Amino acid sequence: MSYLVNGRKFDREPAPGQCLRTFLRQLGHFGVKKGCDAGDCGACTVWLDGAPVHSCITPAFRADGREVTTIEGLGRPGAPHPMQRQFEDAPGFQCGFCTAGMIMTSATFTEAQKADLPRALKGNLCRCTGYRAIEDAVKGVGAVETAAPGRAVGTSVGAPAGHDVVTGHAEFTMDTQIDGMLHLKVLHSPHAHARILSVDKSAALAVPGVHRVYTWQDVPRRRFTTAIHTDHLVDPDDTYILDDTVRFAGQRVAAVLADTVGAAEEGCRRLAVEYEVLPAVFDPEAAMADGAPQLHGSDDPFVRDPVHNILVELHSHIGDVDAGFAAADVIHEGTYFSPRVQHAHLETHGSIAWMEDGRLNVRTSSQSPWIAKVKLEYLFALRPDRLRVFCKRVGGGFGGKQEVITEDLVALATLDTGRPTCLEFTREEEFTTASPRHPMTLTVKLGAKADGTLTAFQVRNVSNTGAYGNHGGETVYAGGAAVMIYRCPHKKYDAYSVYTNTVPSGALRGYGMTQPAFAVESAMDELARALHIDPLELRRRNIVRPGDPLVALHDGPDDVVFSEDGLAKCIDLVDDALARTAGRPPPGAEWFVGTGVAGSLHETAPPTDHLSEAWVTLGDDLIYELAVGTVEFGEGTSTAHVQIAADQLGTTPSRIRLVQSDTDRTGFDTGAFASAGLFVAGNAVLRAAGAVRDRILEFAAAHTGVHVVMCTMDGDGVVCGDRRVSLAELVSLARTRGIRFTAARKAYGSPRSVTSNTQGFRVAVHRVTGEIRILYSVHAADAGVIINPVQVRGQIEGGVAQGIGFALTENHQVDDSGVMSNPNLRNYRIPTYADIPRTEVLLVGSADSVGPMRAKGMAECCINPVAPALANAVHDATGVRYRALPLTPERIYGRLPAEQSVSTG
C-alpha cells in the first residue's frame, strides 16, 4: 500500500484492522492525538483528501492512495496556516492536547459554519478552555500582546510553547518512539470485593510476543499511597502495587508485558483467575454500620476505625451550636449530595520507562514528577541518583494526575527486563480505575436571627473515599473551609471519610471544597428565602470581613493573610451585572426564568507542606535559563513564571529559556496542584530572578564605579548613571574572573492568602421537558495582581465550564455490583461547545496576597461556586429545591409543578 502523508510518500502495510490514528503515529506524526478511540473527542482529526475525519475510527487501509494531512503538514516551517496563527494569537488553547484536532477541523470551515459553531464543533471536545478562546481563535479575535522589557507582568503575552502547540510539535508524554519498547496491559477485577486464590499464567505466556505476567507475588510487598503530597503521612499507606485482595471493580489483578499492545491485551484475556468473592458495600452510611463488610484489616495503622470502614473522622467546634440554635429565630436544615465525577482530561494517564547508563528513566504524565520519584525510590529501594522522573507537556490534569498509578508498573517491568516499557490508559480505564472526585453527602443546619445574623452553623460531611484512602483525609479537612466564609460565633463540623467497594476517589479541581460549597451555598439560599431576605444581602450581612478571624476547624492562630474585602467586592460586581442584564424576555411562555448566586473563599496554597526551588542563570548566549520543577498542563504557570522572571530581570519573555518538570534538571518542586504552581513556585522564581538581577547590578556598579542604587536593568544591558553597559560585556568580564550570574532560591506555601469568587446565573427551565438553558453567566474573582489577563480569564472560563458540566450533565453511573456503566466520553457527557455560554469575567484588583507580585492563582478556586449558583437559579425559576446533582432534565421534570406562572427573572 502507498500513503501520501503531508506530501511525503510511505510504502507501508498497516496491521489488519489498524486504525489510521495509530498508523500515523507509527510513522512519527505525533500531532495526531489519542483522547478516546471512539470518535468522541476529535483530538485525532486529520484530513483525508482535504476533508476532516476522526482517524481513530477510520481504518488505515482507507487512506491507501489518498492524501493525508496532519497538523504538522498544515503549514510550512516559518509559515503556519492562518488558522494555526489565529489559535496562537487568541490563544485558543490551555493544555493544548485537543488543539491539533480543533485546528484541523476549524481550518475547513466555511463562513456559514463559522456562524454556526455549536453544530460545526460538535465533534471536537475541550476540557480546559470553556470554548470561548476557541471561538475567538476560529473567528480571528486575537488577544496575545508583546511585552516591553521589564513590563511583562500585567500583559497578555503568549505561552512559551504556543507555536509548538499549534503546529503539532509540542511533545506530550506518549509522543516518542524507543527501539525495543514493550507494552503493558492490565487485567482488571470484575468483582467489587474478592480474594485472589490463584492466577494461572500459562495460557497468557503462550501468546506470541508475551514476555512476563506480573501478579501480587511478583512485586515488592510495600504499602504506599498513590496520592501525591510532600508529607506522605497525610494519606494512608493502604495500597500495594498488586494485591491478593481486590476491593473495587476495576482494580489491578495482573499486568502482562508484551511486544505489542494487542499481544498484551490477548495475554490478559487468557489469564485464568480464581476468585473468592467477598461481601461488598457501596454506600458510606451502610459501610459505617455495625456488621458491614470490612475492607481493610485492623493491622493497618492508618485506618481510624477498620470495623466501621472509617479512614478518618474530624470533629471540631467553636462556641456552642446548641446555644446558637436556641437563640435563632429561623432554623434551616437540609441534606445535599454531590456525586462522583471524572476529570476527563483528554490525555489519559501514561508512563514510559527505560534504562540509560544504569539509571532508570521514567517519562510520565504527572502533576508532580518529584514526588513520583520519591515514591518509586521507596517502592523499588532505589538510590536517588539511580532514578530520573520527568514530564513533557501534560495533556490536562485537574488533580487527576496528582497520583502515582502508571509509573510503578513501568518501573517494575523495566527494572525486571532491562527493556523500555510503556503503559497508556484507555479511556475506559481512565473512567473505571483512575481517581474521580469524592461523592459527598452533607447535612447543613443554619440558625439565624430575623435580621439575618447567623447564630449557629453546623455541617456533617460523609465522604466516600472508595476502596483506598488516597486524598481521603485531606479532602474532608479542606472541606472545613466551607464554614470559613461566614461569621458565626457557634460552629460545628463533623466529617467522615469512609471506605467503600468503589473506585478510589482522589483530587479534583476545588479539592474537597466544591462539594461543601454546593451544600453551604444552597443552604444559605434556602435560609435567605425563609427569612424573606435577598440571598445576596444575606451573604453581605454574614461574610467574613478584614479583621474577622477566618474560623473553620479551630480558632487557633494560622498563617493566612486576610486584609482586603475581596468577597464583598465580588458580590457587588455580580449583583450589578445581574441587574444590568435583567428584564430580558424568557425564551417563550413554556419557560420558567430565575437567577442564582453563590460565593466561595479558597486558600491560595494547601495547609500542608509545599516547597519549590527555582534556578536562574545568565548564559553566555545572553539568554536567561529559568529552571523550575513545576509541570505545565494548561494551568499557565509556565507563562507566568517567564513573565515574573522577565520583570525581575528587566527583559522580555523571549529572552527567558524555560527548563521544567525534570528531576535531573530542576530543583525540588512539590507539584502543580492547589494553585501552588503560581503561588509557591512563582515566589521561588521571583526570588531567584531577583537574586540574579542583584548580582548583575552589583557587578556592573563595581565595574563602572557607580553606586548600585544608580544601576538598573535595561533589556540586554545595564544602565549605570549616564552609562549603559551591555550584558555581553559584563558576562565576558565576569567569565575572566570566574564569576557566574546564577542563583537558586526556595519558596514555601506559607504564609498564605485567600481568593474570593462569586458566580451568578440567569437560567430558563422548560416546564415540559425539564431542560435548563443558561441565559447569562457572570463570574467575579479576586485574583490579586493579574500576571496575565487573558490567561486569568481563560482559567475562570474553563473552571466555570467544568463546573457547569459537573452540575448539569456529568454522572459517573455505578450499577448494583459496583461497575461503572458509562465509561466513555459519549455517555458520560462532558460539555460540548453548544453546552457552554460565554461567561462575563469581572476581576477585582487587590493587594493582600503574599504571592509573587501579589498575584493569586485562579485555576483551582473558580469552580467552587458554580454548581450552587446553578441550583439556586433553578430554584428561583421553578420554586423547587434540588439538593442532589447533576440537575438532569429527568430529575428536574419529575418534581416540576403542573401549573406555575412564568417568572421573568
C-alpha positions in Angstrom: 0.0 0.0 0.0 1.1 3.6 -0.6 0.3 6.6 1.6 0.9 10.2 0.9 1.2 12.0 4.3 2.0 15.7 4.4 3.4 15.4 0.9 5.7 12.5 1.7 5.1 9.1 0.3 5.2 6.0 2.5 5.1 2.4 1.2 3.9 0.7 4.4 1.4 -2.1 5.1 -0.8 -1.4 8.2 -1.7 -4.2 10.5 -5.0 -5.9 10.0 -7.8 -3.8 11.5 -5.4 -1.0 12.4 -6.9 2.5 12.6 -5.4 5.5 10.8 -4.5 7.2 14.1 -2.1 4.5 15.4 -0.7 4.1 11.9 0.1 7.8 11.5 1.7 7.8 14.9 3.9 4.9 14.0 5.0 7.0 11.0 6.1 9.7 13.5 3.2 12.1 13.2 2.6 12.6 16.9 0.4 15.6 16.4 -2.4 13.1 15.9 -3.6 12.6 19.5 -5.5 9.8 21.3 -8.3 11.0 23.5 -11.0 8.4 23.2 -10.5 5.8 20.4 -14.3 6.0 19.8 -14.7 9.1 17.6 -16.0 11.2 20.5 -13.4 13.9 21.2 -11.8 14.9 17.9 -8.3 15.1 19.1 -7.2 12.7 16.3 -8.7 14.8 13.5 -6.7 14.7 10.2 -7.6 15.5 6.6 -8.3 12.8 4.1 -8.2 14.4 0.6 -8.9 17.7 2.3 -11.9 16.6 4.4 -11.6 16.3 8.2 -12.0 12.8 9.7 -11.6 11.2 13.1 -8.6 9.0 12.4 -9.3 6.8 15.5 -12.4 5.3 13.8 -11.0 5.5 10.2 -9.4 2.2 9.1 -5.8 2.8 7.9 -6.4 1.0 4.6 -8.9 3.6 3.5 -6.1 6.1 3.2 -4.3 4.0 0.6 -3.5 6.1 -2.4 -5.1 9.2 -0.9 -3.6 12.4 0.5 -3.4 12.6 4.3 -2.7 15.9 6.1 -1.9 16.1 9.8 -1.3 19.2 11.9 2.4 19.0 11.2 1.7 19.4 7.4 -1.0 22.0 7.6 1.5 24.9 7.3 5.2 25.1 6.4 8.1 25.9 8.7 8.1 29.6 9.3 4.7 29.9 7.5 1.9 28.4 9.6 -1.6 28.1 8.3 -3.8 31.1 9.1 -5.9 29.0 11.5 -2.7 28.0 13.3 -1.7 31.6 13.7 -5.2 32.5 14.9 -5.1 29.8 17.6 -1.7 31.1 18.7 -2.8 34.7 18.8 -6.2 34.1 20.6 -4.7 32.0 22.4 -7.2 29.2 21.6 -5.7 26.5 23.9 -4.6 25.7 27.5 -3.1 22.3 27.9 -3.1 22.0 24.1 -4.0 18.3 23.8 -7.2 19.0 21.8 -5.7 21.8 19.8 -4.4 19.9 16.8 -7.8 18.4 16.2 -9.6 21.7 16.8 -7.4 23.4 14.2 -7.7 20.6 11.6 -11.5 20.8 11.9 -11.7 24.6 12.1 -9.4 25.2 9.1 -12.0 23.6 6.8 -14.9 25.9 8.0 -16.9 27.9 5.6 -18.3 31.3 6.7 -21.6 29.6 7.3 -20.0 27.0 9.6 -18.2 29.8 11.5 -21.6 31.3 12.1 -22.9 28.1 13.5 -20.1 26.8 15.7 -22.4 24.8 18.1 -23.0 22.5 15.1 -19.7 22.8 13.4 -17.6 22.0 16.5 -19.9 19.2 17.8 -17.2 16.6 17.1 -14.4 18.3 19.0 -14.2 18.4 22.8 -12.0 20.6 25.0 -11.9 20.2 28.8 -9.7 23.2 29.6 -10.8 26.4 27.9 -14.6 26.7 28.2 -14.6 27.2 24.4 -14.6 31.0 24.4 -10.9 31.2 23.5 -11.5 28.6 20.8 -14.4 30.6 19.3 -12.1 33.7 19.4 -9.4 31.7 17.5 -11.8 30.4 14.9 -13.1 34.0 14.3 -9.7 35.6 14.3 -10.0 37.5 17.5 -6.5 38.0 18.9 -5.5 38.7 22.5 -1.8 38.0 22.7 0.3 41.1 23.4 4.0 41.9 23.2 5.7 43.0 26.5 8.3 45.7 26.8 11.5 45.0 28.7 10.6 44.7 32.4 6.9 45.1 31.7 5.7 41.6 31.2 3.5 41.3 34.3 0.1 42.6 33.5 0.5 41.8 29.8 -1.3 39.0 27.9 1.9 37.5 26.5 1.7 34.2 24.7 2.6 30.9 26.2 6.3 29.9 25.7 5.2 26.7 23.9 2.4 28.3 22.0 3.9 28.0 18.5 4.8 24.3 19.1 1.3 23.6 20.3 -0.5 25.0 17.3 1.9 23.4 14.8 1.8 20.0 16.4 5.4 19.9 17.5 4.8 20.2 21.3 5.8 16.9 22.9 3.3 15.2 25.2 4.0 12.1 27.2 3.5 9.4 24.6 4.9 11.4 21.7 8.1 9.3 21.3 9.3 6.0 19.9 12.0 3.9 21.6 13.6 0.9 19.9 12.6 -2.3 21.5 9.8 -0.8 23.7 7.5 -3.3 25.3 3.9 -2.7 26.3 2.0 -3.3 29.5 -1.7 -4.0 29.8 -3.6 -4.7 33.0 -6.2 -7.3 33.9 -8.9 -5.6 36.0 -11.1 -7.2 38.6 -14.7 -7.9 37.6 -15.6 -8.1 41.3 -16.1 -5.3 43.8 -14.6 -7.3 46.6 -12.8 -10.6 46.3 -9.7 -12.6 47.4 -7.5 -13.9 44.6 -7.0 -17.6 45.2 -4.8 -18.3 42.1 -3.7 -17.0 38.8 -2.8 -19.4 36.0 -0.3 -17.6 33.7 0.4 -20.4 31.3 -2.1 -19.6 28.6 -1.1 -15.9 28.7 2.6 -16.7 28.5 1.9 -18.9 25.4 0.6 -15.9 23.5 3.3 -14.9 20.9 5.1 -11.8 22.0 4.2 -12.0 25.7 7.3 -11.7 27.9 6.1 -11.5 31.5 3.0 -11.8 33.6 3.1 -10.0 37.0 0.8 -10.7 39.9 0.9 -9.7 43.6 3.5 -12.4 44.1 5.9 -10.8 41.7 6.1 -7.2 43.1 7.6 -5.6 46.2 5.3 -6.1 49.1 5.4 -2.5 50.3 2.4 -0.4 51.4 2.2 3.0 49.9 -0.4 5.7 48.9 -0.9 6.7 45.3 -1.7 10.3 46.4 0.9 12.9 45.9 1.8 15.2 48.8 5.2 16.3 50.2 4.2 14.7 53.6 3.1 11.2 52.6 1.8 10.7 56.2 -1.3 12.8 55.5 -2.5 9.9 53.3 -2.8 6.3 54.4 -0.3 3.7 53.1 -3.1 1.3 52.4 -2.2 0.2 48.8 0.1 -2.3 47.1 1.3 -2.3 43.5 -0.6 -5.5 43.1 -2.6 -7.2 45.8 -4.1 -10.6 46.6 -7.3 -8.8 47.6 -9.3 -6.6 45.3 -11.6 -4.0 46.7 -13.3 -2.4 43.7 -14.4 -3.5 40.3 -11.6 -2.4 38.0 -8.7 -2.9 40.5 -5.5 -4.3 39.1 -5.3 -8.1 39.2 -2.3 -8.7 37.0 -0.1 -7.0 34.4 1.0 -8.5 31.1 4.2 -7.3 29.3 4.4 -8.0 25.6 5.9 -6.8 22.3 2.6 -5.1 21.3 -0.5 -3.7 22.9 -2.5 -6.4 21.1 -0.4 -9.2 22.4 -0.6 -7.8 26.0 -4.4 -7.5 25.7 -4.7 -11.1 24.5 -2.5 -12.2 27.3 -4.8 -10.5 29.8 -7.8 -12.3 28.3 -6.1 -15.6 28.6 -5.2 -15.3 32.3 -7.2 -17.8 34.4 -8.0 -16.2 37.8 -9.8 -18.0 40.6 -11.6 -15.6 43.0 -13.3 -16.0 46.3 -16.0 -13.3 46.1 -16.5 -11.4 49.3 -19.4 -9.2 50.5 -19.3 -5.7 49.3 -20.6 -2.3 50.4 -21.1 0.7 48.2 -22.9 3.3 50.4 -20.7 5.1 53.0 -23.5 5.2 55.6 -24.0 1.5 55.2 -20.3 0.9 55.4 -20.2 2.6 58.8 -22.9 0.5 60.2 -22.3 -2.4 62.6 -21.8 -5.6 60.7 -20.8 -4.1 57.4 -18.2 -5.8 55.3 -14.7 -4.7 56.3 -12.4 -3.5 53.5 -9.2 -3.1 55.5 -7.9 -5.1 58.4 -7.1 -3.9 61.9 -3.4 -4.3 61.1 -3.4 -1.2 59.0 -2.2 1.6 61.3 -3.6 4.4 59.1 -7.3 3.4 59.4 -9.1 5.2 62.1 -11.8 2.6 62.6 -11.5 -0.5 60.4 -14.5 -2.2 61.9 -16.7 0.6 60.6 -14.6 1.3 57.5 -13.8 4.8 58.7 -10.5 6.1 57.3 -10.6 9.5 59.1 -13.1 11.4 61.2 -12.9 15.0 62.2 -14.9 16.6 65.0 -14.4 20.3 65.7 -16.5 23.0 67.2 -16.2 26.7 68.1 -18.6 28.0 70.7 -21.8 26.1 71.5 -24.0 25.3 68.5 -26.9 24.2 70.7 -26.9 27.6 72.3 -26.7 29.2 68.9 -29.7 27.3 67.6 -31.7 28.1 70.8 -31.1 31.8 70.1 -32.2 31.6 66.4 -35.4 32.9 65.1 -35.2 30.7 62.0 -33.5 27.4 61.5 -32.9 25.7 58.2 -31.6 22.1 57.8 -31.0 20.2 54.5 -29.0 17.4 53.1 -27.2 17.8 49.9 -25.4 15.3 47.6 -22.6 15.8 45.2 -21.9 12.6 43.1 -18.7 11.1 41.8 -17.4 12.9 38.7 -14.3 12.4 36.5 -11.6 14.7 35.4 -11.9 13.7 31.7 -8.6 15.3 30.8 -8.1 14.4 27.2 -4.7 12.9 27.6 -5.1 9.7 29.6 -2.6 8.5 32.2 0.5 7.1 30.8 4.2 6.5 31.5 7.3 5.2 29.7 10.4 3.8 31.4 13.8 2.8 30.2 17.4 2.2 31.4 20.2 4.5 30.4 23.7 4.3 31.8 22.5 2.1 34.6 19.8 4.6 35.6 16.0 4.2 35.5 14.3 7.0 33.5 10.5 7.5 33.8 8.7 9.9 31.4 5.2 10.4 32.7 2.0 12.3 32.6 2.1 13.6 36.2 1.5 16.8 38.1 4.5 16.1 40.3 7.5 14.3 38.9 9.5 14.9 42.1 7.0 13.2 44.5 6.6 10.4 41.9 10.3 10.0 42.1 10.3 9.7 45.9 7.6 7.0 45.7 9.4 5.0 43.2 12.6 5.2 45.2 10.7 3.8 48.2 8.9 1.1 46.3 11.9 -0.3 44.5 14.6 0.5 47.0 16.4 2.8 44.5 19.1 5.3 45.4 18.0 8.8 44.4 20.9 9.1 41.9 19.7 6.0 40.1 16.4 7.4 39.1 15.2 10.3 36.9 11.5 11.2 36.5 10.4 13.9 34.1 7.4 15.3 32.2 7.0 16.7 28.7 3.8 18.7 28.2 0.9 17.2 30.1 -2.5 17.0 28.4 -4.7 18.2 31.3 -4.7 17.3 34.9 -7.2 19.0 37.2 -5.9 16.9 40.1 -6.3 13.6 38.4 -2.5 13.3 37.8 -1.7 14.0 41.5 -1.4 10.2 41.8 1.1 7.5 41.0 -0.9 5.0 39.1 1.1 4.1 36.0 4.7 4.9 37.0 5.1 2.0 39.3 4.2 -0.7 36.8 6.5 0.6 34.0 9.3 0.9 36.5 8.7 -2.6 37.7 8.8 -4.1 34.2 11.9 -2.1 33.1 13.9 -2.9 36.2 12.9 -6.6 35.7 13.7 -6.9 32.0 16.0 -4.0 31.2 13.7 -3.2 28.3 11.9 0.1 27.6 8.2 -0.2 28.8 5.1 1.8 28.1 1.7 1.8 29.8 -1.1 4.0 28.4 -4.6 4.0 29.8 -7.6 3.6 27.6 -10.5 6.0 28.1 -12.4 3.2 29.8 -9.5 2.6 32.2 -9.5 6.3 32.9 -13.1 6.2 34.0 -13.0 2.9 35.9 -9.6 2.9 37.6 -8.4 6.5 37.9 -9.5 8.6 40.9 -12.6 10.7 40.5 -14.0 13.4 42.8 -15.3 12.1 46.2 -19.0 11.7 46.4 -20.1 13.6 49.5 -23.3 13.9 51.4 -23.5 17.0 53.6 -26.1 17.9 56.1 -26.1 21.7 56.8 -28.0 23.2 59.6 -28.1 27.0 60.0 -29.7 29.2 62.6 -30.2 33.0 62.2 -31.9 36.0 63.8 -34.7 37.7 62.0 -32.3 40.3 60.6 -30.2 37.5 59.0 -27.4 37.4 61.6 -26.1 33.8 61.8 -26.3 32.3 65.3 -25.3 28.7 64.5 -23.6 26.9 61.7 -23.4 23.1 61.7 -22.1 20.7 59.0 -21.9 16.9 58.8 -19.9 15.6 55.9 -19.8 11.9 54.9 -17.3 11.4 52.1 -17.0 8.2 50.0 -13.2 7.7 49.7 -13.8 4.4 47.8 -11.6 1.4 48.2 -8.4 3.2 49.2 -7.7 6.4 51.1 -5.6 8.4 48.7 -6.7 12.1 49.4 -9.5 10.8 51.7 -8.4 12.6 54.8 -7.1 15.8 53.1 -10.3 16.5 51.2 -12.6 16.3 54.3 -10.1 18.5 56.1 -10.2 21.0 53.2 -14.0 20.9 53.2 -14.0 22.5 56.6 -13.1 25.8 54.8 -16.7 26.0 53.6 -17.7 27.2 57.0 -14.9 29.8 57.0 -16.7 32.1 54.6 -19.4 33.3 57.1 -19.1 34.9 60.6 -20.8 33.0 63.3 -19.9 32.6 67.0 -21.0 28.9 67.1 -19.8 26.5 64.5 -19.5 22.7 64.4 -18.0 20.5 61.7 -18.1 16.7 61.7 -16.6 14.7 58.8 -16.1 11.1 58.0 -14.0 9.7 55.2 -15.4 6.2 54.6 -14.1 3.2 52.7 -16.5 1.5 50.2 -16.1 -1.0 47.4 -16.0 1.6 44.7 -13.2 3.2 42.6 -10.8 5.2 44.9 -11.6 8.9 45.0 -8.9 11.5 44.6 -8.0 15.1 43.9 -10.2 17.2 41.6 -10.2 20.9 40.9 -11.6 22.5 44.1 -10.1 19.7 46.2 -12.7 19.0 48.9 -14.3 22.4 48.7 -16.6 22.1 45.7 -19.0 19.6 47.4 -19.3 21.5 50.7 -19.6 24.8 48.7 -22.6 23.3 46.9 -24.2 22.3 50.2 -23.4 25.5 52.2 -24.3 28.0 49.4 -27.6 26.1 48.6 -28.4 26.1 52.3 -27.7 29.9 52.6 -30.1 30.5 49.7 -32.8 28.5 51.4 -32.2 30.3 54.7 -32.5 33.6 52.9 -35.9 32.7 51.4 -37.1 31.5 54.8 -36.1 34.9 56.3 -37.5 36.8 53.3 -34.1 38.4 52.7 -32.5 38.8 49.3 -29.9 36.0 49.1 -27.1 38.4 48.2 -28.0 40.7 51.0 -27.9 37.7 53.5 -24.4 37.0 52.3 -23.3 40.6 52.7 -24.5 40.6 56.3 -22.6 37.5 57.2 -19.4 37.1 55.1 -16.1 37.5 56.9 -14.5 40.9 56.5 -10.9 42.1 57.1 -10.3 41.9 60.8 -12.5 38.9 61.3 -10.9 35.6 62.2 -11.0 33.0 59.4 -12.6 30.4 61.7 -13.1 26.9 60.2 -12.0 23.8 62.1 -10.4 25.6 65.0 -9.9 29.1 66.4 -6.2 29.0 66.9 -3.6 31.0 65.1 -2.9 30.3 61.4 -0.7 31.6 58.6 -3.4 33.1 56.4 -3.1 36.8 55.4 -6.6 38.4 55.0 -6.7 42.2 54.8 -8.9 43.1 51.9 -12.7 42.8 51.3 -12.4 40.9 48.1 -15.5 38.8 48.6 -17.8 41.7 49.2 -16.5 43.4 46.0 -17.1 40.2 44.1 -20.7 40.0 45.4 -21.3 43.7 44.4 -19.9 43.1 40.9 -22.2 40.1 40.3 -25.2 41.9 41.8 -24.7 44.8 39.4 -24.1 42.6 36.4 -27.3 40.6 37.1 -29.3 43.9 37.5 -27.7 45.3 34.3 -28.8 42.3 32.3 -32.3 41.9 33.8 -35.6 42.4 32.1 -34.8 40.4 29.0 -37.9 38.3 28.0 -37.9 34.5 28.6 -37.3 32.2 25.6 -41.1 31.5 25.5 -44.2 31.0 27.5 -43.2 27.4 28.3 -40.0 28.5 30.2 -39.5 29.5 33.8 -36.7 32.0 34.4 -34.7 32.7 37.5 -31.4 33.9 38.9 -29.0 32.4 41.4 -25.7 33.3 43.0 -23.1 31.7 45.2 -19.7 32.6 46.6 -16.6 31.0 48.0 -13.3 31.6 49.7 -10.3 29.5 48.9 -6.8 29.5 50.5 -4.1 30.2 48.0 -2.0 27.2 49.0 -2.7 23.9 50.8 -2.2 23.9 54.6 0.3 21.0 54.3 4.0 21.5 53.3 4.5 22.8 49.8 8.0 23.6 48.6 9.5 24.8 45.3 13.0 25.7 44.2 13.9 27.8 41.2 17.3 28.3 39.4 18.1 31.3 37.2 21.3 31.6 35.2 22.5 34.1 32.6 24.2 32.1 29.9 27.0 33.1 27.5 24.4 33.4 24.8 22.8 36.2 26.9 19.7 34.1 27.4 18.4 33.6 31.0 17.8 30.0 31.8 15.0 29.5 34.3 14.7 26.0 35.8 11.7 25.2 37.9 10.1 21.8 38.7 6.5 22.8 38.1 4.7 20.9 35.3 2.7 22.7 32.6 -0.7 21.1 31.8 -2.7 24.1 30.8 -2.8 26.0 34.1 -0.5 28.6 32.6 2.3 28.6 35.2 5.0 28.4 32.5 3.9 31.7 31.1 3.5 33.3 34.5 7.0 32.1 35.6 8.6 33.5 32.5 6.7 36.8 32.9 7.8 37.1 36.6 11.4 36.4 35.7 11.4 38.8 32.8 10.0 41.6 35.0 12.7 41.0 37.7 15.5 40.9 35.1 14.3 44.0 33.2 14.0 42.0 30.0 11.4 40.4 27.7 9.9 36.9 27.9 11.7 36.0 24.6 15.0 36.1 26.5 13.9 33.6 29.1 14.6 29.9 28.3 12.4 27.7 30.5 13.5 24.3 31.8 10.9 22.5 33.8 9.5 19.3 35.4 12.6 17.2 35.3 14.2 15.8 38.4 17.7 15.8 36.7 17.5 19.5 35.6 15.5 21.4 38.2 15.3 21.8 41.9 12.7 20.1 44.1 9.0 21.0 43.5 6.1 19.5 45.4 3.9 19.8 42.3 1.4 21.7 40.3 -1.8 21.4 42.3 -3.8 23.6 44.7 -2.7 26.6 42.5 0.7 26.3 44.2 2.3 26.4 40.8 1.8 30.1 40.7 1.7 30.9 44.4 4.7 28.9 45.6 6.8 28.2 42.6 6.1 31.7 41.4 7.6 33.1 44.6 10.7 30.9 44.1 11.1 32.3 40.5 10.6 35.8 41.8 13.4 35.4 44.4 15.8 33.5 42.1 15.4 36.1 39.3 15.7 38.9 41.8 18.9 37.5 43.2 20.5 37.2 39.7 19.4 40.8 39.0 21.0 42.0 42.2 24.3 40.2 41.3 24.4 41.7 37.9 23.7 45.2 39.2 26.3 44.8 41.9 28.9 43.6 39.4 28.0 46.4 37.0 28.2 49.0 39.7 31.7 47.8 40.7 32.8 47.8 37.1 31.6 51.3 36.4 32.3 52.8 39.8 28.7 53.9 40.1 26.7 53.3 43.3 24.4 50.3 42.9 21.3 52.3 43.6 22.0 54.2 40.3 22.1 51.0 38.3 19.0 49.5 36.5 18.4 46.6 34.2 17.7 47.6 30.6 16.9 44.8 28.3 20.2 43.4 27.2 22.2 45.8 29.2 22.6 47.7 32.5 22.3 51.5 32.9 24.7 52.8 35.5 24.2 56.5 35.9 24.7 58.0 32.5 26.5 55.0 31.1 25.0 51.8 29.6 27.0 48.6 29.8 25.9 45.6 27.6 25.3 42.3 29.2 27.7 40.8 26.7 30.5 43.0 28.2 29.5 42.1 31.7 29.3 38.4 31.1 32.7 38.4 29.3 34.3 40.3 32.1 32.7 38.1 34.8 34.0 35.0 33.0 37.6 36.1 33.2 37.1 36.4 37.0 35.4 33.1 37.4 32.1 34.7 38.2 28.7 33.3 37.0 25.4 35.1 37.2 23.3 32.4 38.7 21.2 31.9 41.8 18.8 29.3 43.4 16.0 30.2 45.7 13.3 28.3 47.6 9.8 29.2 48.5 7.2 27.6 50.8 3.5 27.6 50.9 3.4 29.8 54.0 2.2 32.5 54.7 -1.0 32.1 52.5 -3.8 34.4 51.5 -7.3 33.8 50.2 -9.0 34.1 46.8 -12.7 35.2 46.6 -15.1 34.2 43.9 -18.8 34.8 43.2 -20.8 33.2 40.4 -24.1 34.4 39.0 -26.5 32.7 36.6 -29.8 33.6 34.9 -31.4 30.4 33.6 -34.5 29.2 31.9 -36.1 25.9 32.8 -38.6 24.3 30.4 -41.8 23.5 32.1 -42.4 20.4 30.0 -39.0 18.7 29.5 -37.0 20.0 32.4 -34.3 21.3 30.1 -32.1 24.0 31.6 -30.7 26.8 29.4 -28.2 29.2 30.8 -29.2 32.7 29.6 -26.4 34.6 31.3 -23.3 33.7 33.3 -21.1 36.1 35.2 -18.1 35.4 37.5 -16.3 37.9 39.7 -12.9 36.9 41.2 -10.3 38.5 43.4 -7.1 37.3 41.7 -4.8 39.8 43.3 -2.4 41.4 40.9 -3.0 40.0 37.4 0.1 38.4 35.9 -1.5 37.6 32.5 -5.1 38.9 31.9 -6.0 36.6 29.1 -4.8 33.5 31.0 -6.7 34.5 34.1 -9.9 34.9 32.0 -9.2 31.6 30.4 -8.8 29.8 33.7 -12.1 31.2 35.0 -14.0 30.4 31.8 -12.6 26.9 31.9 -13.4 26.4 35.6 -17.0 27.7 35.1 -17.5 25.4 32.1 -16.2 22.4 34.1 -18.5 23.3 36.9 -21.4 23.5 34.6 -20.7 20.0 33.3 -20.5 18.7 36.9 -23.8 20.4 37.8 -25.8 19.6 34.7 -24.7 16.7 32.6 -21.9 14.6 34.1 -22.7 11.5 36.1 -20.3 8.6 37.0 -23.0 5.9 37.0 -22.3 2.8 39.0 -24.6 -0.3 38.9 -25.6 -2.5 41.9 -22.4 -4.6 41.6 -20.1 -1.5 41.7 -19.3 -1.5 38.0 -19.4 1.9 36.1 -22.0 1.6 33.3 -21.0 4.7 31.2 -17.2 4.5 30.9 -16.8 6.7 27.8 -17.0 10.3 26.8 -20.1 9.9 24.7 -22.3 8.6 27.6 -20.5 10.4 30.5 -21.2 13.7 28.7 -18.6 16.4 29.4 -19.9 19.7 27.9 -19.5 20.5 24.2 -19.2 23.9 22.7 -23.0 24.1 22.4 -23.5 23.5 26.1 -21.4 26.4 27.4 -22.4 30.0 27.4 -19.9 32.9 27.4 -19.2 33.9 30.9 -18.6 37.6 31.7 -15.5 37.7 33.8 -15.1 40.5 36.3 -11.8 40.9 38.2 -11.2 42.6 41.5 -7.8 44.1 42.0 -6.4 43.5 45.5 -3.0 43.7 47.2 -3.4 41.5 50.2 -1.7 38.5 48.6 1.7 37.2 49.7 2.0 35.5 46.3 4.5 36.6 43.6 4.0 40.2 42.6 0.9 39.9 44.9 -0.8 37.5 42.5 -3.2 34.7 43.3 -3.8 31.5 41.4 -7.2 31.1 39.7 -7.1 27.6 38.3 -8.5 25.9 41.4 -10.9 28.2 43.1 -13.2 29.4 40.3 -15.1 26.2 40.1 -16.4 26.2 43.7 -19.5 28.5 43.4 -20.7 27.3 40.0 -22.9 24.3 41.0 -24.7 26.1 43.9 -25.3 29.2 41.8 -26.9 27.0 39.2 -29.0 25.1 41.7 -30.1 28.4 43.3 -31.1 29.8 39.9 -33.2 26.7 39.1 -34.9 27.1 42.5 -35.6 30.7 41.8 -37.1 29.8 38.4 -39.2 26.8 39.4 -39.8 27.2 43.2 -38.4 23.7 43.6 -35.2 23.0 45.5 -33.0 20.3 44.1 -30.4 19.1 46.6 -28.7 16.4 44.5 -26.5 16.8 41.5 -26.5 16.5 38.5 -29.5 18.6 37.6 -30.5 16.4 34.7 -33.8 17.1 32.8 -35.2 13.8 34.2 -34.5 15.0 37.8 -35.9 18.4 37.1 -39.0 17.4 35.3 -40.0 14.8 37.9 -40.6 17.5 40.5 -41.9 20.4 38.5 -45.3 21.8 39.4 -48.0 21.1 36.9 -49.1 24.7 36.8 -46.9 27.7 37.6 -46.7 31.2 36.4 -43.6 32.2 34.4 -41.1 34.3 36.2 -39.1 36.9 34.3 -36.0 36.6 36.5 
